């Protein structure tokens, strides 16, 4: 299995859809939740799609009663396919970076006296951060439902003064540590707690024999991108969600 396929499979192990279909070198996650990765078709290789791919994808999603959304890498091999999508009324949205790097870079964010707890399941306080101040409760509830379906995920939470204020998750799959679910309550941002969460998850992954990590971050999220760059993560490719609006 090459790196692109491993990363895409690991991505869906982290946010498992209600149903997953394999068709012609694509993964077709079928889900009615709010997480884009859990309901968008994605190729396992960055090669030009064949002439019948779009019709095949539309047929699968129509049969499932879902609109087709594609998570398409912004690479030259997909230029003609992107042009076809535009002709058929699809629009690209939400440019997102896939970033990879060594787990060793995460460990540099360790801070004395700041010790997140890592568990195999999200506890009530961890979940409350997803549903708390500054976050969309509907989206948070959908994401929690998807996360609960995962079987290879670790959950880190940082408690300050008896309250969980920062959380994150890591799915250990396909030889990678996939980082996701990073959230800090608004009043506690800017204090390095997200970095501490990354370090705790990185240490747990390394303790299980993994050396490489990856994540997805929206291109416009400058604060998160700065944090990840400081931890040694670099962009492997950019993707966009294509859908009819």
Residue, then its C-alpha position, 0 to 999 in steps of 0.5 A: x500500500x502506498x502512502x496516499x492510500x494509507x493516509x486516506x484509509x487512516x483518515x476514514x478509520x479516524x472518522x468512520x462513516x456509517x457505511x463504506x463502499x470501495x469502487x474503482x480505486x475510490x473510497x465512498x464513505x456514506x454518512x448523513x453527519x456533518x463531518x466532510x471526510x465521512x461523506x465525501x468520495x476520495x481517490x486512493x491514487x493521484x492519477x487521472x480518473x477514467x471517463x466513467x468515474x463521475x457517473x459511477x460515483x453519482x450512482x452510488x450516492x444517489x442509491x444511498x439517498x445522499x448528495x455526491x460530495x468529492x474530496x479531490x486533491x488539487x494536483x495536475x492529474x485531476x485538472x480535466x476531472x475538475x473541469x468536468x465537475x464544473x461543467x456538471x455544476x459542482x463547486x470547490x469549497x473549503x481548501x484543506x491541507x494534508x500535512x505529515x511529519x515525524x512524531x518526534x516533532x510533536x514531543x518538543x511541545x511538552x511542558x513541565x507541569x502540563x500533563x494531559x490525560x490519554x484514554x481509550x474513550x472520550x469521557x463526559x468532560x472530553x465530550x463537553x468541550x465539543x459541545x461547549x462555548x464557541x462551538x456549533x452544538x449540532x456539528x459537535x454532536x454529529x462529530x461525537x457520534x462519528x468518533x464513538x464509532x472508531x476503534x483505533x482512537x486515543x483521546x487526550x484531555x487537559x484539565x486546569x483547575x478541575x475543568x477540561x479545557x483542551x482536547x484532541x484525538x489520534x487514530x493509530x491506523x495504517x502505520x500512521x498517527x492521524x491527529x484530529x479533534x483538536x479543540x481548546x475552549x476560547x478562554x484558554x487559547x494562546x497558552x500552549x495547551x494545544x501543543x501539550x495535547x499534541x505532545x501527549x498523543x505523540x508520546x502515546x503513539x510512539x509508545x505503540x511503535x509509530x514514528x509518523x503523523x498526519x492531520x488535515x487543517x483548513x488553509x485559512x486556519x493560520x493559528x493552527x497552521x503555525x502550531x503545526x509548522x512549529x511541530x515539523x508538519x509539512x503539506x503533502x497536498x491540498x484538497x477541496x470539497x466539490x459539491x453542488x451548491 
